[in-house]
Amino acid sequence: MSTTNAAEAAALARIAEAEQVIDRLHAANDPLLEEHLYEAWLRKGEALAQLGRHAERVEICDALIAHADAAPAGRALWIVQAFNAKGLAWRAIGKAKPEIEAYEEVERRFADATTPEVRTWVAHAAFQRAVVAGSLGGAFAKVDMVRNCEDIVSHYANDAPEATREIVARARIWRAELLADLDYPASSREAFDGIWQDLAYAPEPSVAARVGHARINQAMGLAEAGRRVEEAIPMLDEVLAAYAGDPREALREVHARAGFLRADMLDDAGEYALALAACDDVLAAHLADELPGVALRACRAMALKTHVLFRLERDDEVPAVRSALIARFGHHTGAEIEELMAEVMCRTAYDAEEPEDVLPVCDAFDARFGNSTLVPVRRWVARAGMARGQALRDIGRSEDAAATFAAVHARFGRHTGETDAALLLTAARGAMAGASVLRGAGRNDEAIALYEAAASGVDAGASQALREEAVHARLQIMALRNEPAAVQAPMLNALAADFGRDAVPELRRQVVDALYSHAHELREAEAFEEAIAAYDRLLALTADESDAQVLQIVASALLNKGYLLLKLVDRPAEALVVYDEIVARFRNITSESMRDTLSKAAASRQTCLVTLDKLSGADFGGDFPDLPVDKLDEIRATITRGYELGEAGKQREGIALTDQVLAEHIEASHPELRNQCSRALTNKTYMLQQLGQLERVIACAEEMDTRYGEELSMSIQERVALCLGYKSAALDKLGRHEEEQAVYSDIIARWASSDVIDLRRRVARAFYCQGLTHKQAGDTEAALESYARLLGRDGHAKDVTLQLWVAKAMIDQASVLGQQGDQAGRAEVYKTLIDRFGSSTDAQLRERVINASERLAEAYGKLGQHEQEYTTIRDTLRRFGTQMPEAQKARLSHRLGPMTLGRFARKLIERVKGIKN
């Protein structure tokens, strides 16, 4: 029987027992037995509350009150208890007004009571009224409840019963919390401090425990406000000192809670060594304690210890700690400990080094938790199933893996009536993983069935992660079915209807991209009318789109639709409308890719206008005559031949061909002719550089910038940047360094924010060369600034060319630091370079890493860190010995020999000294 079912059965048994007592004693009508009758009524009410039957509890309380009111005097104790129980029942139902009325009735009828037990219940009612009114009311209500709490404290401060003293402490705590809510932090802090000073060492354990927990809560508030180290942790230290070694149960729990939270805060603060010690302190004090609240904190401290060991890179110690944790708490039945143990065992499976090690862990997990009804535990059960499936997949048992993944979905999927979002997501991922395995095995029909199961029932109301899985599943289904484009339309329509306007841009992108690909396939299949309809569907869906990436797909769709209308179905008038829409809709978007699209649209629009001029004889405003395809092909071929001649060492002949193109077309306004002329001028600049005609290089680069520097086309922008790079190199060789620096600054200013990889490379080169020029001029601070800007911009780039510029900049940066006498800074730069690029397979980067390693050893030597110098040279030879030039290898080996002998001698001397001592 599960814990939940057992608790329900126990409550029903108590109700039955109480009803027997009530029936017997009510009929007896014996005043001497009334006390037992009232106790039975109250017991029944508590059991009803456990079952969630709070309205019936209200009825029970009313029956008790009516019976007691009709009896002779002396029933006050039972009446006040019934009113308090009735108030709690109304709270559970969610009705604050009748709850407050129940408490007010207690105060109205029994405010002047002198019996200590009755006064306790009157104080309880007054306090609960303050809690309800203060929680639900506005600022004025909170102010009133602050006063009410003060009244409770003054009225009951001298009462002796422990229960009353605990209520007084709670009233003081609630007053302090209300002051914080009212934004009186100083008064709240003063109130909390006063409570701690007055009651931390109260003889009653329940009172001291209330105060201890309040102090802990205060510390947590300070931590959330960012005052973790300076105030929160010292406050927890006070609590730990106050209750260290106290054997009373309530205070053991306070001590354990404070200890765990202290460890947790130290971990959050990055003080991992101290956090580890704090975890050990909790375990030393409480590991063997079976008190549920204490055991929970000890369990959490042990779990936190594994996390901290990972942080400290002491991973090898984690398995032993986890094993001890499972051995100590694996059979605890408390819900929170069960959840934590399920997490620990599941993470053990995920962290296993070999897939074969996962399966026995999962077996043990299933044996312990497989039948749990606790939702948090069931989430880990589902995740453990995923871990098992992945392990089976990794060891080649694809059939079992697919079945395991499918079983996760079968057990926790939406079709089972499951409603927990986390479980539904894991179930969907199980179906997706199973489908992936089946797909890899060529069992496409079974894979499609699992993909359909993953997507089933997922709509716009599901979680984002679940929607992402559903979209991916639907796209996979279409890919596996591999149906003709014309057949895919219904499924795409459904996809667009469900997720085409999703709140998450990435999901919209996937949908729009699928629609775009579908339209393109129709166009390639020469189903032109269907393709136009597909483009129109995409455009209608995205009419109000704002995401930049989706808009780029939209622009491309419009461009393709325009091309289809203009070139493939000969409808230039309709195409013109499309190109006008592109220009009108996207003219204010300045991204590189959109500027390129706008450039193409503008060129195609001109072609439309020329075509319409020819067809109608009317003037549609075409700015230039049509460019025949064969003429364009001839121009392209001429430019290409010129480039090839230059590469073959015949630069003058190559330049002659490019000049031929430029002479004929350099003044043309046709976009494609301008594109080809920019290409020709770039090639000419390059060939002039090869010939060493530096002044002509500068002139060509300047003409390139003047004519094409404002073009929208990214291809032309890349050529302009390239020519400016040629210009800067020419100026450098001519010794005109101020002009050279101005070119670098121009390149950086124009393209530093670009995400086009070729332009990013040009900017990286500009930063590096700018720094190098400063360095050569003796302006080391300016050089360091240029290198720092390059590193800040491209330090973590994935592109190898950018990585090379970064590595070159770091080597120069280290060189400058060495010149300034900062050997420690120099060494740090070399270490960063080696860490960042040491695994690169690129030959040029590897060369920089090897050189940096040699120079790092040199820096260690100058710092007197000879052990690091020795290990750096040794490790460099071991790692790169077969890849470095022989001269460099010999140089490092020569340095290593004497250092090895010296190192041996030092160790021998130290050993001899140790023996003498």
Residue, then its C-alpha position, 0 to 999 in steps of 0.5 A: m500500500s502506498t503512503t498516500n493510501a495508508a494515510e487515507a485509510a488511517a483517517l477513515a478509521r479514525i472517523a469511524e472510531a470517533e463516530q462510534v464514540i459520538d453516537r454512544l455518548h450523544a445518546a447517553n447524555d451524561p454530563l460526566l462523559e461530555e469531555h470524551l464526546y467533545e474530544a471525539w468531535l474534534r478528532k473527527g474534524e481533524a481526520l476530515a481535514q486530512l481527507g480534504r473534507h473541510a466543509e464537513r469539518v465546519e459542520i462538526c465544529d458547529a455541532l460541538i459549539a451548539h451542544a456546548d452552548a446548550a450545556p451548563a457553564g464550563r465548556a469554554l475550553w471546548i468551544v474555543q477549540a471548536f471555533n479555532a478548528k472552524g477557522l482553519a477549515w474555512r481557510a482550507i476552503g479559501k474563505a477568509k471572511p468566515e474564517i476571520e469571523a470565527y476568530e473574532e467570535v472567540e475574542r468577543r466571547f472569551a477575551d476576559a478568560t482567566t483559565p490558562e488553557v482557554r487564554t492559550w486558545v484565545a491568543h491563538a485565535a487573535f494571532q490567526r486573525a492577524v495572519v489572515a488579515g495581514s496576508l490578504g489585506g492592503a497596507f492599512a490592514k497590515v498596519d492594523m495587524v502590526r498593532n494587533c500583534e503588539d496587543i497580543v504580546s502585551h496581553y499574553a506576555n506573562d502567561a506561563p503555558e508553553a503554547t501561549r509563549e509560543i504564540v507570543a513569539r509567533a506574534r512578534i515574528w509576524r509583526a517583524e515580517l509585516l514591517a518588512d512588507l510595509d517597507y520599514p526595513a530598519s524597524s523590521r530588522e530591529a524587531f527580529d534582532g529583539i526577538w532573537q536577543d529575548l527568546a533565542y535561549a527560551p527554556e521552552p523548546s517550541v518557543a526557541a525553535r520558532v525563534g531559531h527558524a525565524r532567524i534562519n528565515q531572516a538570514m535567507g532574506l538577507a542572502e536573497a538581497g545579496r548580503r549573503v557573505e557579510e550578514a546572512i552567513p554570520m547570522l546562521d553562525e549565531v544560530l549554530a552556536a546557540y543550539a550546538g549539541d542541544p538534545r531537544e528535537a525541535l532545536r536539533e532540527v533548527h541546528a541542522r537546517a541552519g547548518f545546511l543553509r550555511a553550506d548552501m550559501l557558501d556554495d552559492a558564494g563560490e566558497y567551495a572549500l568552506a562549503l565542503a567543510a560546512c557539509d561535513d559539519v552538518l554530517a558530523a552533528h546529524l548524520a545518525d539522527e532519525l528525526p525526520g526534519v534533521a534527517l532531511r537536512a543531513c541528506r541534503a547536506m550529503a547531496l550538496k557535498t557531491h555537488v561541491l566536490f564536482r566544483l572542486e574538481r574532486d570528481d573521484e570522491v563523488p562515487a563514494v559519497r553517493s554510495a554512502l548517501i544511498a546506504r544511509f537514506g536509501h530506505h527512508t520513506g519521507a517524501e522529500i528524502e525519497e525525492l532527493m534519493a531518486e535524484v541522486m540515484c538517477r544522476t549516478a546513472y547519468d554520470a557513469e563513465e561507461p554505458e555498461d555501468v548505467l544498467p545496474v544503477c537503473d535496476a537498483f533505482d527501479a527496484r526502489f522507486g519504480n512503483s512510487t506514486l509521488v510525482p517528483v519521484r515519478r519524474w526521476v523514474a521517467r528520467a532513469g528510463m531515458a538514461r537506461g535507453q541511452a546506455l542501451r543505445d550506446i552499447g549497441r543494443s538498439e532494439d532494447a533501446a528503442a523499446t525502453f524509450a517507447a516504454v517511457h512514453a507508454r507509461f507517462g504519455r498524455h494518453t495515460g491521463e498524465t497531467d504533470a508537465a515535466l513527465l509529459l515532456t520526458a515522455a515526449r522525449g522518450a518517444m522522440a529518442g525511440a523514433s530516432v533509434l528506429r529511424g537509424a535502423g531503417r524502420n521508418d513506419e515504426a519511427i513515424a508512429l512514435y513521432e506521431a505519439a510525441a506530437s499527439g495532443v500538443d497545442a499552443g497551450a502546452s509548455q514551450a519545451l513540449r511544443e518544440e518537441a512536437v514541431h520537431a516530431r512533425l517535421q521528422i514525420m514529413a521527412l520520413r514520409n518523403e512524399p511529393a511536395a504537392v502531397q505535403a500541403p495538408m500537414l504543413n497547413a496544420l503545422a502552420a495553424d498550430f505553431g505558425r504564430d507561436a510566441v517563441p520566435e525559434l518555433r515560428r522560424q522552424v515552421v516558416d522555414a518548412l513552408y519556405s522549403h516546401a514552396h522551393e520544392l514545388r518551384e523546382a518540380e515546375a509546379f509553378e502555380e502551386a509554388i506561388a500559392a505556397y509562397d502566398r501561404l507563407l506570406a499571409l502567415t507572417a504578415d505581422e512578423s517582427d523576428a529578424q530571422v523570420l523576416q529574412i526568410v520572408a524576404s527570401a520567399l518574396l525574392n523567390k516568388g518575384y523570380l518565379l513570376l518574372k523568369l519562370v511564368d513570364r508575369p513581370a507586372e506581378a513580379l514588380v508588385v512583389y519587388d516593390e513590397i520587398v523594398a517597402r517592407f524591409r527598407n529600414i532593416t539594416s542587417e547585412s543579409m537584408r541589405d543584400t536581399l534589398s540589393k537583389a530586389a532592386a536589381s530585379r525590379q529594374t529588370c521588371l521595368v525594362t521588360l515591361d517597357k519592351l512588352s508594352g512600349a510604355d515607359f515604366g521607368g526602367d533605369f537601364p536597358d536589359l542585360p542579355v544573358d550571353k553578354l553577362d556570361e562573356i563579362r564574367a568569363t573575361i574577369t575570370r580569365g584575367y584572375e587566372l592569368g594573374e595567379a599564373g604570374k602573368q599579372r600584366e595580361g590579367i590587368a589588361l583583361t580587367d581594364q577591358v571590362l572596366a573601360e566598357h562598363i565602369e559607368a554602367s548603372h545596371p546592378e549586375l554590371r556594377n557587381q561585375c565591375s567591382r569584382a574586376l576592380t578588386n582583382k586588378t588591385y590584387m594583381l597590382q599589389q603582386l607587381g609591387q605598384l603600390e601607388r596604383v594599388i592605393a588609387c584602385a582601392e580608393e576608386m573601389d571605395t568611392r564607386y561601391g562603398e555605399e552598395l547594399s550588396m554584401s558581396i560588394q561590401e566584402r570586396v570593398a573591405l578587401c581592397l582597403g586591406y590592400k591599401s593599408a598594406a601598400l601604405d605600410k610598405l611606403g612608410r605612410h603609417e598615419e594614413e595606414q592607421a586611418v584605413y584600419s580605423d575606417i575598416i573597424a568603424r564601418w564593419a565592426s558590428s557585422d556578423v558576415i564572416d568575411l567582414r569579421r575577418r577584415v576587421a580582425r586583421a585591422f585590429y591586429c595590424q593597428g596594434l602592430t603598427h602602434k607597437q612598432a611606433g613605440d606606443t605600447e599602450a595603444a597597441l595593447e588597447s587594439y589587441a584587447r579590442l580584438l580579443g574582446r570581439d573575437g576571443h572565442a570565435k569558432d572560425v579558424t581564420l579569426q582564431l589565427w588573428v586572435a592567437k597572433a594578437m595574443i603573442d604580440q600582447a604578451s611580447v609587449l607585456g614582457q617589454q614592460g617588465d610584466q612577466a607574470g602578465r606575459a605568462e598568463v597570456y601565453k597560458t590562455l592562448i595554449d588553453r584556448f587553442g592547444s587542441s586545434t588541428d590547424a597547422q598555423l594555430r598549432e605553430r603559435v601554440i608551440n611558440a607560446s609554450e616555449r615563450l611561457a617557459e622563458a617567462y617562468g624562468k624570468l619569474g624564478q618559477h623553475e619547476q613550472e619552467y621545467t614542466t612546460i618545456r617537458d610537456t611541450l616536447r611530449r605533446f608537440g615534439t613530432q610536430m615542431p621544427e627540428a631546430q626548435k625541438a633541439r633548442l628545447s631539448h638542450r634547455l631541458g637537459p641541465m634542468t633535469l639534472g638540477r631538478f634531480a640534484r635538488k630532490l636528492i639534497e632535500r632527501v638527505k636533509g630530511i634524513k638528517n632532521 
